[in-house]
Amino acid sequence: MNRKIAAVAVVLTASWWIHAQGQDKADKPAAAASVALFDVRACFEPANVAYVREIDKELQAFTDESARKIRENPEEREKLRAQYLELFDRRKLEVYATVDRIVSEIGKERGYTVVLQKLRVPIQDPKGETATPKLERRTVLYHDPSVDITPEVLKRLNADYADPKRKKKDF
């Protein structure tokens, strides 16, 4: 229910913003909204992004080392688990911050009014989750493929990571 309310709030806020932009220019007719979409999950798939592959290797090395430490001292389990989760979250936020910057750049360059996140949510899931939460997470039911900027986001994300001027902490 909260996700449904959040989705409605996003749409209403975007609509208000678009309307407010038109009000600032009362003597000119309001321009039509220009919308793009991107698949945020694609930005976290190792097959698509070199940095995510590196993160997976880093997390696996941490897991392997943690398993060794836990065998030596089982009382370390919770501390190491907390460290793993903190590292995982920090790395995910680093990637997301870069994705956010790239999406904003593309949106401005191409003159989009709004860039929405599309979610590929499978309706049938063997994990047993009911359909309602999955359906509520899908905010975009249809879009023309021409408004999907995911390939450009992935291209720039990989180029950003490969840039030798980039500092490791910037990603």
VODREN-249456 format. One line per field, with one value per atom (N, C-alpha, C, O): residue number from 1; x, y, z; atom name; residue in one letter. Coordinates in nm, 3 decimals. Layout:
N
n = NUM/...
u = X/...
v = Y/...
w = Z/...
atom = CA/...
res = A/...
***
This chain:
171
n = 1/1/1/1/2/2/2/2/3/3/3/3/4/4/4/4/5/5/5/5/6/6/6/6/7/7/7/7/8/8/8/8/9/9/9/9/10/10/10/10/11/11/11/11/12/12/12/12/13/13/13/13/14/14/14/14/15/15/15/15/16/16/16/16/17/17/17/17/18/18/18/18/19/19/19/19/20/20/20/20/21/21/21/21/22/22/22/22/23/23/23/23/24/24/24/24/25/25/25/25/26/26/26/26/27/27/27/27/28/28/28/28/29/29/29/29/30/30/30/30/31/31/31/31/32/32/32/32/33/33/33/33/34/34/34/34/35/35/35/35/36/36/36/36/37/37/37/37/38/38/38/38/39/39/39/39/40/40/40/40/41/41/41/41/42/42/42/42/43/43/43/43/44/44/44/44/45/45/45/45/46/46/46/46/47/47/47/47/48/48/48/48/49/49/49/49/50/50/50/50/51/51/51/51/52/52/52/52/53/53/53/53/54/54/54/54/55/55/55/55/56/56/56/56/57/57/57/57/58/58/58/58/59/59/59/59/60/60/60/60/61/61/61/61/62/62/62/62/63/63/63/63/64/64/64/64/65/65/65/65/66/66/66/66/67/67/67/67/68/68/68/68/69/69/69/69/70/70/70/70/71/71/71/71/72/72/72/72/73/73/73/73/74/74/74/74/75/75/75/75/76/76/76/76/77/77/77/77/78/78/78/78/79/79/79/79/80/80/80/80/81/81/81/81/82/82/82/82/83/83/83/83/84/84/84/84/85/85/85/85/86/86/86/86/87/87/87/87/88/88/88/88/89/89/89/89/90/90/90/90/91/91/91/91/92/92/92/92/93/93/93/93/94/94/94/94/95/95/95/95/96/96/96/96/97/97/97/97/98/98/98/98/99/99/99/99/100/100/100/100/101/101/101/101/102/102/102/102/103/103/103/103/104/104/104/104/105/105/105/105/106/106/106/106/107/107/107/107/108/108/108/108/109/109/109/109/110/110/110/110/111/111/111/111/112/112/112/112/113/113/113/113/114/114/114/114/115/115/115/115/116/116/116/116/117/117/117/117/118/118/118/118/119/119/119/119/120/120/120/120/121/121/121/121/122/122/122/122/123/123/123/123/124/124/124/124/125/125/125/125/126/126/126/126/127/127/127/127/128/128/128/128/129/129/129/129/130/130/130/130/131/131/131/131/132/132/132/132/133/133/133/133/134/134/134/134/135/135/135/135/136/136/136/136/137/137/137/137/138/138/138/138/139/139/139/139/140/140/140/140/141/141/141/141/142/142/142/142/143/143/143/143/144/144/144/144/145/145/145/145/146/146/146/146/147/147/147/147/148/148/148/148/149/149/149/149/150/150/150/150/151/151/151/151/152/152/152/152/153/153/153/153/154/154/154/154/155/155/155/155/156/156/156/156/157/157/157/157/158/158/158/158/159/159/159/159/160/160/160/160/161/161/161/161/162/162/162/162/163/163/163/163/164/164/164/164/165/165/165/165/166/166/166/166/167/167/167/167/168/168/168/168/169/169/169/169/170/170/170/170/171/171/171/171
u = 0.083/0.000/0.087/0.059/0.195/0.282/0.350/0.371/0.383/0.447/0.349/0.388/0.222/0.121/0.105/0.096/0.102/0.090/0.213/0.201/0.332/0.454/0.454/0.495/0.407/0.402/0.307/0.338/0.192/0.095/0.155/0.137/0.226/0.288/0.392/0.401/0.470/0.571/0.504/0.546/0.400/0.329/0.265/0.274/0.202/0.139/0.243/0.220/0.357/0.462/0.517/0.537/0.541/0.590/0.488/0.525/0.360/0.255/0.249/0.237/0.258/0.256/0.375/0.360/0.493/0.614/0.601/0.635/0.552/0.535/0.435/0.456/0.326/0.225/0.284/0.259/0.360/0.419/0.516/0.524/0.589/0.680/0.603/0.649/0.488/0.404/0.347/0.329/0.318/0.261/0.362/0.323/0.491/0.594/0.597/0.640/0.551/0.553/0.409/0.371/0.330/0.186/0.154/0.049/0.242/0.215/0.246/0.210/0.314/0.347/0.269/0.247/0.228/0.162/0.262/0.380/0.213/0.299/0.347/0.270/0.474/0.531/0.489/0.464/0.481/0.447/0.564/0.680/0.532/0.635/0.711/0.653/0.840/0.925/0.977/1.048/0.941/0.968/1.064/1.055/1.155/1.244/1.237/1.190/1.283/1.285/1.422/1.496/1.456/1.577/1.554/1.474/1.627/1.616/1.730/1.844/1.698/1.801/1.863/1.981/1.786/1.841/1.952/2.048/1.939/2.042/2.177/2.282/2.173/2.295/2.365/2.478/2.301/2.359/2.385/2.418/2.371/2.396/2.541/2.587/2.615/2.757/2.782/2.886/2.691/2.710/2.711/2.765/2.654/2.642/2.747/2.782/2.797/2.880/3.008/3.004/3.123/3.252/3.271/3.323/3.231/3.250/3.170/3.215/3.053/2.971/3.039/3.032/3.106/3.183/3.295/3.323/3.360/3.467/3.412/3.474/3.297/3.233/3.201/3.224/3.148/3.117/3.242/3.237/3.354/3.480/3.523/3.567/3.510/3.547/3.461/3.512/3.331/3.240/3.268/3.260/3.300/3.332/3.460/3.467/3.561/3.686/3.658/3.713/3.572/3.537/3.466/3.494/3.374/3.300/3.395/3.384/3.488/3.584/3.671/3.693/3.719/3.802/3.720/3.769/3.595/3.507/3.481/3.480/3.461/3.438/3.558/3.543/3.678/3.799/3.804/3.836/3.773/3.777/3.671/3.696/3.556/3.448/3.485/3.453/3.552/3.599/3.695/3.692/3.781/3.877/3.811/3.850/3.711/3.646/3.499/3.464/3.410/3.268/3.199/3.096/3.252/3.190/3.199/3.132/3.282/3.299/3.186/3.178/3.100/3.000/2.917/2.909/2.856/2.768/2.845/2.797/2.964/3.046/3.082/3.072/3.123/3.159/3.037/3.047/2.925/2.801/2.766/2.729/2.777/2.748/2.847/2.808/2.974/3.074/3.044/3.059/3.002/2.966/2.850/2.855/2.745/2.628/2.663/2.611/2.749/2.791/2.870/2.850/2.960/3.038/2.947/2.961/2.854/2.759/2.678/2.666/2.623/2.542/2.625/2.579/2.748/2.834/2.864/2.857/2.898/2.929/2.805/2.814/2.691/2.568/2.534/2.494/2.550/2.523/2.622/2.584/2.748/2.847/2.802/2.806/2.760/2.713/2.589/2.578/2.495/2.370/2.395/2.330/2.488/2.519/2.572/2.538/2.654/2.707/2.595/2.588/2.508/2.395/2.306/2.263/2.279/2.194/2.254/2.183/2.385/2.453/2.443/2.414/2.467/2.464/2.323/2.306/2.223/2.084/2.048/1.983/2.090/2.063/2.130/2.070/2.256/2.328/2.254/2.233/2.216/2.147/2.013/1.976/1.941/1.813/1.825/1.746/1.925/1.947/1.992/1.943/2.086/2.136/2.025/2.022/1.934/1.831/1.700/1.604/1.698/1.581/1.461/1.347/1.485/1.374/1.324/1.402/1.194/1.133/1.139/1.160/1.120/1.116/1.185/1.168/1.265/1.320/1.268/1.294/1.195/1.136/1.216/1.280/1.210/1.274/1.173/1.063/1.211/1.121/1.174/1.295/1.083/1.121/1.075/0.959/1.167/1.131/1.094/1.180/0.968/0.921/0.847/0.740/0.903/0.831/0.703/0.704/0.596/0.469/0.472/0.422/0.528/0.535/0.673/0.774/0.676/0.801/0.798/0.707/0.895/0.895/0.920/0.905/0.956/0.984/0.857/0.864/0.743/0.618/0.559/0.457/0.618/0.561/0.429/0.418/0.331/0.202/0.215/0.310/0.119/0.124/0.106/0.164/0.029/-0.004/0.120/0.131/0.214/0.331/0.412/0.467/0.420/0.494/0.427/0.493/0.296/0.223/0.232/0.239/0.234/0.244/0.380/0.391/0.484/0.618/0.632/0.720/0.549/0.556/0.483/0.360/0.558/0.495/0.477/0.395/0.554/0.543/0.496/0.563/0.379/0.325/0.360/0.376/0.374/0.410/0.495/0.476/0.589/0.664/0.718/0.745/0.732/0.794/0.944/1.003/1.006/1.150/1.238/1.350/1.191/1.273/1.297/1.388/1.220/1.239/1.322/1.341/1.370/1.450/1.596/1.658/1.652/1.790/1.886/2.003/1.839/1.923/2.054/2.160/2.052/2.179/2.281/2.400/2.235/2.326/2.377/2.493/2.292/2.335/2.444/2.546/2.423/2.522/2.653/2.761/2.643/2.763/2.844/2.966/2.777/2.847/2.897/3.002/2.822/2.863/2.994/3.086/3.003/3.127/3.241/3.355/3.212/3.315/3.365/3.485/3.275/3.311/3.405/3.503/3.374/3.456/3.594/3.694/3.598/3.723/3.813/3.931/3.759/3.834/3.950/3.927/4.074/4.189/4.195/4.264/4.124/4.123/4.035/4.046/3.946/3.853/3.930/4.016/3.898/3.956/3.869/3.747/3.929/3.854/3.739/3.631/3.759/3.654/3.538/3.430/3.561/3.456/3.345/3.234/3.374/3.274/3.204/3.117
v = -0.119/0.000/0.126/0.222/0.124/0.241/0.267/0.382/0.160/0.178/0.238/0.318/0.199/0.253/0.402/0.482/0.439/0.580/0.656/0.768/0.596/0.661/0.681/0.787/0.583/0.594/0.706/0.784/0.713/0.819/0.955/1.052/0.962/1.088/1.134/1.253/1.041/1.076/1.132/1.235/1.065/1.111/1.248/1.336/1.266/1.395/1.506/1.617/1.476/1.576/1.615/1.733/1.515/1.544/1.627/1.722/1.593/1.668/1.811/1.905/1.828/1.963/2.043/2.160/1.981/2.050/2.095/2.209/2.006/2.040/2.155/2.248/2.148/2.254/2.385/2.491/2.378/2.500/2.565/2.688/2.486/2.543/2.623/2.729/2.573/2.644/2.772/2.869/2.774/2.892/3.006/3.123/2.974/3.078/3.155/3.270/3.091/3.153/3.165/3.105/3.241/3.250/3.297/3.262/3.376/3.425/3.322/3.342/3.213/3.108/2.982/2.953/2.907/2.779/2.682/2.683/2.599/2.501/2.397/2.350/2.362/2.261/2.122/2.101/2.031/1.893/1.832/1.863/1.745/1.679/1.582/1.515/1.577/1.484/1.384/1.420/1.259/1.157/1.053/1.013/1.008/0.897/0.797/0.828/0.677/0.569/0.506/0.511/0.447/0.365/0.253/0.265/0.145/0.025/0.025/-0.007/0.063/0.074/-0.062/-0.069/-0.168/-0.300/-0.339/-0.405/-0.297/-0.329/-0.268/-0.321/-0.159/-0.092/-0.166/-0.132/-0.265/-0.342/-0.487/-0.569/-0.519/-0.655/-0.666/-0.589/-0.762/-0.777/-0.794/-0.750/-0.856/-0.875/-0.743/-0.736/-0.640/-0.510/-0.408/-0.320/-0.418/-0.310/-0.367/-0.449/-0.320/-0.369/-0.343/-0.429/-0.227/-0.196/-0.290/-0.326/-0.329/-0.422/-0.559/-0.627/-0.598/-0.723/-0.713/-0.808/-0.596/-0.576/-0.581/-0.638/-0.520/-0.523/-0.667/-0.706/-0.745/-0.885/-0.961/-1.041/-0.935/-1.001/-0.956/-1.038/-0.828/-0.774/-0.837/-0.876/-0.846/-0.904/-1.053/-1.104/-1.124/-1.265/-1.286/-1.376/-1.202/-1.210/-1.184/-1.251/-1.086/-1.056/-1.176/-1.212/-1.237/-1.353/-1.470/-1.536/-1.495/-1.604/-1.581/-1.673/-1.459/-1.426/-1.434/-1.479/-1.390/-1.397/-1.541/-1.573/-1.628/-1.770/-1.828/-1.905/-1.792/-1.840/-1.787/-1.862/-1.659/-1.600/-1.661/-1.681/-1.692/-1.752/-1.893/-1.934/-1.966/-2.101/-2.091/-2.176/-1.989/-1.970/-1.914/-1.948/-1.827/-1.762/-1.739/-1.634/-1.837/-1.826/-1.702/-1.660/-1.644/-1.526/-1.402/-1.302/-1.408/-1.297/-1.289/-1.190/-1.389/-1.399/-1.271/-1.217/-1.222/-1.104/-0.978/-0.896/-0.963/-0.846/-0.848/-0.745/-0.964/-0.975/-0.959/-0.902/-1.010/-0.994/-0.845/-0.798/-0.772/-0.628/-0.555/-0.464/-0.595/-0.532/-0.560/-0.472/-0.683/-0.719/-0.634/-0.579/-0.623/-0.546/-0.399/-0.334/-0.346/-0.206/-0.186/-0.087/-0.279/-0.271/-0.283/-0.207/-0.378/-0.398/-0.270/-0.225/-0.213/-0.091/0.026/0.103/0.041/0.152/0.141/0.240/0.022/0.002/0.025/0.086/-0.024/-0.006/0.143/0.190/0.217/0.361/0.436/0.534/0.390/0.452/0.438/0.533/0.316/0.293/0.376/0.440/0.377/0.450/0.600/0.666/0.655/0.798/0.830/0.933/0.741/0.762/0.748/0.827/0.648/0.630/0.753/0.802/0.805/0.923/1.042/1.114/1.061/1.171/1.153/1.248/1.031/1.004/1.023/1.082/0.973/0.989/1.137/1.180/1.214/1.359/1.426/1.511/1.388/1.445/1.415/1.504/1.289/1.250/1.324/1.373/1.331/1.401/1.546/1.595/1.614/1.755/1.770/1.857/1.684/1.692/1.673/1.740/1.581/1.547/1.624/1.606/1.708/1.791/1.719/1.760/1.612/1.542/1.623/1.683/1.623/1.688/1.596/1.641/1.466/1.366/1.239/1.199/1.177/1.044/0.952/0.973/0.851/0.755/0.626/0.588/0.560/0.430/0.321/0.317/0.235/0.123/0.000/-0.017/-0.083/-0.204/-0.325/-0.335/-0.416/-0.544/-0.637/-0.699/-0.646/-0.729/-0.848/-0.832/-0.968/-1.084/-1.108/-1.099/-1.138/-1.160/-1.294/-1.304/-1.397/-1.527/-1.543/-1.535/-1.565/-1.574/-1.699/-1.716/-1.788/-1.910/-1.889/-1.982/-1.769/-1.742/-1.731/-1.726/-1.727/-1.729/-1.594/-1.589/-1.485/-1.354/-1.341/-1.383/-1.283/-1.265/-1.163/-1.085/-1.164/-1.077/-0.929/-0.843/-0.896/-0.757/-0.670/-0.565/-0.707/-0.619/-0.604/-0.497/-0.709/-0.702/-0.605/-0.526/-0.613/-0.525/-0.380/-0.290/-0.356/-0.220/-0.158/-0.036/-0.241/-0.190/-0.151/-0.072/-0.204/-0.172/-0.040/-0.037/0.066/0.196/0.226/0.310/0.160/0.180/0.048/-0.054/0.053/-0.068/-0.079/-0.189/0.035/0.035/0.158/0.264/0.139/0.253/0.217/0.101/0.317/0.298/0.280/0.357/0.181/0.158/0.278/0.287/0.369/0.485/0.579/0.662/0.569/0.656/0.589/0.647/0.468/0.394/0.434/0.406/0.499/0.546/0.450/0.483/0.331/0.235/0.204/0.207/0.176/0.146/0.260/0.235/0.384/0.498/0.512/0.546/0.485/0.491/0.387/0.417/0.265/0.158/0.192/0.170/0.245/0.283/0.387/0.374/0.489/0.595/0.546/0.589/0.458/0.404/0.327/0.342/0.244/0.170/0.261/0.240/0.363/0.458/0.537/0.563/0.573/0.646/0.562/0.613/0.436/0.346/0.325/0.317/0.317/0.292/0.415/0.403/0.533/0.658/0.658/0.650/0.668/0.665/0.787/0.782/0.895/1.015/0.997/1.070/0.896/0.871/0.819/0.732/0.873/0.823/0.707/0.710/0.607/0.490/0.529/0.470/0.628/0.666/0.740/0.753/0.789/0.861/0.769/0.814/0.642/0.548/0.479/0.396
w = 0.000/0.000/0.000/-0.072/0.082/0.089/-0.045/-0.082/-0.118/-0.248/-0.348/-0.433/-0.336/-0.426/-0.399/-0.492/-0.272/-0.234/-0.281/-0.331/-0.267/-0.311/-0.462/-0.510/-0.536/-0.682/-0.723/-0.813/-0.659/-0.688/-0.653/-0.726/-0.541/-0.499/-0.601/-0.629/-0.656/-0.755/-0.880/-0.933/-0.926/-1.045/-1.021/-1.107/-0.906/-0.876/-0.864/-0.912/-0.800/-0.786/-0.923/-0.951/-1.009/-1.144/-1.220/-1.290/-1.208/-1.277/-1.226/-1.305/-1.095/-1.037/-1.087/-1.123/-1.089/-1.130/-1.275/-1.309/-1.360/-1.501/-1.515/-1.592/-1.438/-1.441/-1.391/-1.449/-1.283/-1.225/-1.323/-1.329/-1.398/-1.497/-1.602/-1.647/-1.639/-1.736/-1.678/-1.751/-1.548/-1.484/-1.480/-1.485/-1.469/-1.468/-1.599/-1.604/-1.702/-1.834/-1.882/-1.983/-1.809/-1.835/-1.975/-2.029/-2.037/-2.171/-2.279/-2.395/-2.243/-2.339/-2.304/-2.186/-2.404/-2.374/-2.312/-2.346/-2.221/-2.155/-2.255/-2.339/-2.247/-2.334/-2.286/-2.168/-2.379/-2.344/-2.268/-2.294/-2.175/-2.097/-2.187/-2.272/-2.166/-2.239/-2.136/-2.043/-2.154/-2.054/-2.109/-2.225/-2.024/-2.057/-1.942/-1.833/-1.970/-1.870/-1.868/-1.966/-1.754/-1.749/-1.649/-1.556/-1.670/-1.587/-1.485/-1.518/-1.362/-1.260/-1.226/-1.193/-1.235/-1.203/-1.300/-1.261/-1.424/-1.523/-1.483/-1.518/-1.409/-1.364/-1.251/-1.216/-1.194/-1.084/-1.123/-1.037/-1.251/-1.297/-1.341/-1.425/-1.284/-1.318/-1.468/-1.518/-1.538/-1.683/-1.758/-1.869/-1.701/-1.769/-1.727/-1.806/-1.604/-1.549/-1.487/-1.396/-1.538/-1.491/-1.341/-1.270/-1.293/-1.151/-1.062/-0.953/-1.106/-1.028/-1.022/-0.920/-1.130/-1.127/-1.024/-0.951/-1.019/-0.921/-0.778/-0.688/-0.758/-0.627/-0.587/-0.472/-0.680/-0.650/-0.606/-0.512/-0.674/-0.636/-0.496/-0.415/-0.469/-0.337/-0.227/-0.122/-0.252/-0.154/-0.135/-0.023/-0.244/-0.232/-0.151/-0.069/-0.175/-0.098/0.050/0.137/0.078/0.217/0.279/0.394/0.205/0.254/0.282/0.386/0.191/0.210/0.333/0.413/0.348/0.464/0.593/0.696/0.586/0.704/0.744/0.863/0.647/0.679/0.751/0.846/0.706/0.774/0.918/1.011/0.936/1.070/1.161/1.280/1.106/1.187/1.230/1.342/1.143/1.183/1.300/1.390/1.300/1.407/1.533/1.645/1.514/1.628/1.595/1.541/1.627/1.593/1.650/1.596/1.754/1.815/1.725/1.750/1.622/1.529/1.425/1.352/1.418/1.312/1.297/1.187/1.402/1.391/1.353/1.275/1.409/1.375/1.226/1.159/1.175/1.034/0.943/0.835/0.989/0.911/0.898/0.790/1.008/1.006/0.914/0.841/0.918/0.831/0.684/0.599/0.654/0.517/0.467/0.357/0.550/0.509/0.490/0.399/0.573/0.562/0.432/0.362/0.401/0.278/0.155/0.059/0.159/0.049/0.025/-0.088/0.131/0.118/0.066/-0.019/0.117/0.074/-0.076/-0.148/-0.121/-0.264/-0.351/-0.457/-0.306/-0.383/-0.394/-0.501/-0.287/-0.289/-0.378/-0.442/-0.383/-0.472/-0.618/-0.695/-0.654/-0.791/-0.818/-0.923/-0.723/-0.745/-0.760/-0.841/-0.682/-0.694/-0.834/-0.892/-0.888/-1.023/-1.126/-1.220/-1.108/-1.198/-1.195/-1.299/-1.077/-1.062/-1.138/-1.208/-1.124/-1.194/-1.345/-1.418/-1.393/-1.537/-1.593/-1.699/-1.523/-1.568/-1.575/-1.670/-1.475/-1.477/-1.596/-1.662/-1.624/-1.738/-1.869/-1.951/-1.888/-2.011/-2.021/-2.127/-1.910/-1.909/-1.951/-2.031/-1.898/-1.933/-2.078/-2.150/-2.121/-2.258/-2.361/-2.464/-2.332/-2.429/-2.407/-2.481/-2.305/-2.281/-2.222/-2.244/-2.147/-2.083/-1.965/-1.891/-1.947/-1.833/-1.712/-1.599/-1.736/-1.630/-1.679/-1.794/-1.591/-1.619/-1.509/-1.391/-1.550/-1.457/-1.455/-1.553/-1.343/-1.329/-1.365/-1.309/-1.457/-1.487/-1.413/-1.398/-1.369/-1.298/-1.377/-1.417/-1.397/-1.458/-1.344/-1.283/-1.315/-1.204/-1.262/-1.321/-1.246/-1.297/-1.217/-1.094/-1.286/-1.218/-1.145/-1.033/-1.206/-1.141/-1.080/-1.150/-0.951/-0.878/-0.792/-0.710/-0.808/-0.729/-0.580/-0.502/-0.540/-0.399/-0.316/-0.193/-0.380/-0.307/-0.273/-0.204/-0.318/-0.289/-0.365/-0.480/-0.301/-0.368/-0.480/-0.484/-0.570/-0.687/-0.652/-0.720/-0.551/-0.521/-0.500/-0.564/-0.413/-0.396/-0.524/-0.550/-0.603/-0.729/-0.825/-0.892/-0.833/-0.923/-0.879/-0.962/-0.749/-0.698/-0.727/-0.739/-0.738/-0.768/-0.915/-0.950/-1.001/-1.145/-1.169/-1.174/-1.184/-1.206/-1.354/-1.390/-1.440/-1.584/-1.645/-1.636/-1.709/-1.769/-1.916/-1.969/-1.983/-2.124/-2.152/-2.094/-2.243/-2.294/-2.432/-2.461/-2.513/-2.643/-2.618/-2.542/-2.678/-2.655/-2.687/-2.636/-2.767/-2.803/-2.685/-2.691/-2.577/-2.461/-2.352/-2.245/-2.378/-2.281/-2.296/-2.398/-2.194/-2.200/-2.131/-2.112/-2.092/-2.022/-2.096/-2.033/-2.227/-2.295/-2.284/-2.265/-2.294/-2.282/-2.139/-2.118/-2.041/-1.901/-1.877/-1.816/-1.924/-1.906/-1.976/-1.922/-2.096/-2.171/-2.094/-2.080/-2.043/-1.970/-1.833/-1.786/-1.772/-1.642/-1.658/-1.577/-1.760/-1.785/-1.827/-1.786/-1.907/-1.948/-1.827/-1.816/-1.739/-1.618/-1.531/-1.477/-1.519/-1.438/-1.502/-1.432/-1.635/-1.706/-1.714/-1.745/-1.688/-1.699/-1.599/-1.478/-1.647/-1.555/-1.462/-1.360/-1.496/-1.411/-1.288/-1.190/-1.296/-1.186/-1.065/-1.077/-0.951/-0.826/-0.778/-0.795/-0.720/-0.674/-0.583/-0.592/-0.497/-0.404/-0.472/-0.414/-0.596/-0.667/-0.714/-0.740/-0.725/-0.776/-0.664/-0.687
atom = N/CA/C/O/N/CA/C/O/N/CA/C/O/N/CA/C/O/N/CA/C/O/N/CA/C/O/N/CA/C/O/N/CA/C/O/N/CA/C/O/N/CA/C/O/N/CA/C/O/N/CA/C/O/N/CA/C/O/N/CA/C/O/N/CA/C/O/N/CA/C/O/N/CA/C/O/N/CA/C/O/N/CA/C/O/N/CA/C/O/N/CA/C/O/N/CA/C/O/N/CA/C/O/N/CA/C/O/N/CA/C/O/N/CA/C/O/N/CA/C/O/N/CA/C/O/N/CA/C/O/N/CA/C/O/N/CA/C/O/N/CA/C/O/N/CA/C/O/N/CA/C/O/N/CA/C/O/N/CA/C/O/N/CA/C/O/N/CA/C/O/N/CA/C/O/N/CA/C/O/N/CA/C/O/N/CA/C/O/N/CA/C/O/N/CA/C/O/N/CA/C/O/N/CA/C/O/N/CA/C/O/N/CA/C/O/N/CA/C/O/N/CA/C/O/N/CA/C/O/N/CA/C/O/N/CA/C/O/N/CA/C/O/N/CA/C/O/N/CA/C/O/N/CA/C/O/N/CA/C/O/N/CA/C/O/N/CA/C/O/N/CA/C/O/N/CA/C/O/N/CA/C/O/N/CA/C/O/N/CA/C/O/N/CA/C/O/N/CA/C/O/N/CA/C/O/N/CA/C/O/N/CA/C/O/N/CA/C/O/N/CA/C/O/N/CA/C/O/N/CA/C/O/N/CA/C/O/N/CA/C/O/N/CA/C/O/N/CA/C/O/N/CA/C/O/N/CA/C/O/N/CA/C/O/N/CA/C/O/N/CA/C/O/N/CA/C/O/N/CA/C/O/N/CA/C/O/N/CA/C/O/N/CA/C/O/N/CA/C/O/N/CA/C/O/N/CA/C/O/N/CA/C/O/N/CA/C/O/N/CA/C/O/N/CA/C/O/N/CA/C/O/N/CA/C/O/N/CA/C/O/N/CA/C/O/N/CA/C/O/N/CA/C/O/N/CA/C/O/N/CA/C/O/N/CA/C/O/N/CA/C/O/N/CA/C/O/N/CA/C/O/N/CA/C/O/N/CA/C/O/N/CA/C/O/N/CA/C/O/N/CA/C/O/N/CA/C/O/N/CA/C/O/N/CA/C/O/N/CA/C/O/N/CA/C/O/N/CA/C/O/N/CA/C/O/N/CA/C/O/N/CA/C/O/N/CA/C/O/N/CA/C/O/N/CA/C/O/N/CA/C/O/N/CA/C/O/N/CA/C/O/N/CA/C/O/N/CA/C/O/N/CA/C/O/N/CA/C/O/N/CA/C/O/N/CA/C/O/N/CA/C/O/N/CA/C/O/N/CA/C/O/N/CA/C/O/N/CA/C/O/N/CA/C/O/N/CA/C/O/N/CA/C/O/N/CA/C/O/N/CA/C/O/N/CA/C/O/N/CA/C/O/N/CA/C/O/N/CA/C/O/N/CA/C/O/N/CA/C/O/N/CA/C/O/N/CA/C/O/N/CA/C/O/N/CA/C/O/N/CA/C/O/N/CA/C/O/N/CA/C/O/N/CA/C/O/N/CA/C/O/N/CA/C/O/N/CA/C/O/N/CA/C/O/N/CA/C/O/N/CA/C/O/N/CA/C/O/N/CA/C/O/N/CA/C/O/N/CA/C/O/N/CA/C/O/N/CA/C/O/N/CA/C/O/N/CA/C/O
res = M/M/M/M/N/N/N/N/R/R/R/R/K/K/K/K/I/I/I/I/A/A/A/A/A/A/A/A/V/V/V/V/A/A/A/A/V/V/V/V/V/V/V/V/L/L/L/L/T/T/T/T/A/A/A/A/S/S/S/S/W/W/W/W/W/W/W/W/I/I/I/I/H/H/H/H/A/A/A/A/Q/Q/Q/Q/G/G/G/G/Q/Q/Q/Q/D/D/D/D/K/K/K/K/A/A/A/A/D/D/D/D/K/K/K/K/P/P/P/P/A/A/A/A/A/A/A/A/A/A/A/A/A/A/A/A/S/S/S/S/V/V/V/V/A/A/A/A/L/L/L/L/F/F/F/F/D/D/D/D/V/V/V/V/R/R/R/R/A/A/A/A/C/C/C/C/F/F/F/F/E/E/E/E/P/P/P/P/A/A/A/A/N/N/N/N/V/V/V/V/A/A/A/A/Y/Y/Y/Y/V/V/V/V/R/R/R/R/E/E/E/E/I/I/I/I/D/D/D/D/K/K/K/K/E/E/E/E/L/L/L/L/Q/Q/Q/Q/A/A/A/A/F/F/F/F/T/T/T/T/D/D/D/D/E/E/E/E/S/S/S/S/A/A/A/A/R/R/R/R/K/K/K/K/I/I/I/I/R/R/R/R/E/E/E/E/N/N/N/N/P/P/P/P/E/E/E/E/E/E/E/E/R/R/R/R/E/E/E/E/K/K/K/K/L/L/L/L/R/R/R/R/A/A/A/A/Q/Q/Q/Q/Y/Y/Y/Y/L/L/L/L/E/E/E/E/L/L/L/L/F/F/F/F/D/D/D/D/R/R/R/R/R/R/R/R/K/K/K/K/L/L/L/L/E/E/E/E/V/V/V/V/Y/Y/Y/Y/A/A/A/A/T/T/T/T/V/V/V/V/D/D/D/D/R/R/R/R/I/I/I/I/V/V/V/V/S/S/S/S/E/E/E/E/I/I/I/I/G/G/G/G/K/K/K/K/E/E/E/E/R/R/R/R/G/G/G/G/Y/Y/Y/Y/T/T/T/T/V/V/V/V/V/V/V/V/L/L/L/L/Q/Q/Q/Q/K/K/K/K/L/L/L/L/R/R/R/R/V/V/V/V/P/P/P/P/I/I/I/I/Q/Q/Q/Q/D/D/D/D/P/P/P/P/K/K/K/K/G/G/G/G/E/E/E/E/T/T/T/T/A/A/A/A/T/T/T/T/P/P/P/P/K/K/K/K/L/L/L/L/E/E/E/E/R/R/R/R/R/R/R/R/T/T/T/T/V/V/V/V/L/L/L/L/Y/Y/Y/Y/H/H/H/H/D/D/D/D/P/P/P/P/S/S/S/S/V/V/V/V/D/D/D/D/I/I/I/I/T/T/T/T/P/P/P/P/E/E/E/E/V/V/V/V/L/L/L/L/K/K/K/K/R/R/R/R/L/L/L/L/N/N/N/N/A/A/A/A/D/D/D/D/Y/Y/Y/Y/A/A/A/A/D/D/D/D/P/P/P/P/K/K/K/K/R/R/R/R/K/K/K/K/K/K/K/K/K/K/K/K/D/D/D/D/F/F/F/F
***
